[in-house]
Amino acid sequence: MSSNARQRVLNQPLNEARLARALRDLLPRRNEFGTINYRELIEELQAFDVTNLRQLRRLILRHRREAIRIDREPFDELNAKIQRKELGEETFLNLNRRKIFFNLEGLVRIILELNFGDRYREFRDVRISKDSLENEPV
């Protein structure tokens, strides 16, 4: 692939297929589990001006090691309970044994938090409260 072709590919805007491929290429295969909401992830990335493959690669490569280290930490009691309920006992025990907590979507969110800090945490908290209000029974 020529340098110009590579530059064109890296400058293409993110879409679900490009994001999925980039995450598979840049993050550990062991974290490829569960359902990933690529559309929502793209919206979050775009909110922080990550709009193309070049910016995504730069962001992930800058914080990948730290995100993987965080992923391998032992479960705390609250998150273990949540994971057990969401994944089921067998899947939970398998992931716990392998020291895997986050899927690819979760790793990207950890990377966003590492890079943008409080700004991302505020964004996430607003989004979570907005989503919970929309999903409340009337």
ZIHUJO-V882444 format. One line per field, one symbol per residue. phi: phi as a letter, one per 40 degrees, with the letter a starting at -180 (. if undefined). psi: psi as a letter, one per 30 degrees, with the letter a starting at -180 (. if undefined). A space follows every 50 residues. Layout:
# ZIHUJO-V882444
phi->???
psi->???
This chain:
# ZIHUJO-V882444
phi->.cccccccccccccbccccdcccccbbcccccagcbcccccccccccbgb bbccccdcccccbdcccccccccccccccccccdcccgcccdccccccfb bbcdcccccccccccbfddcccdccccccccccccccc
psi->kleeeeeeeffklkleeeeeeeeeeflkefgillkkieeeeeeeeefghj fleeeeeeeefegeeeeeeeefllkleeeeeeeeeefleeeeeeeeeghk ekaeeeeeeeeeeeefbeeeeeeeeeeeeeeeeffkk.
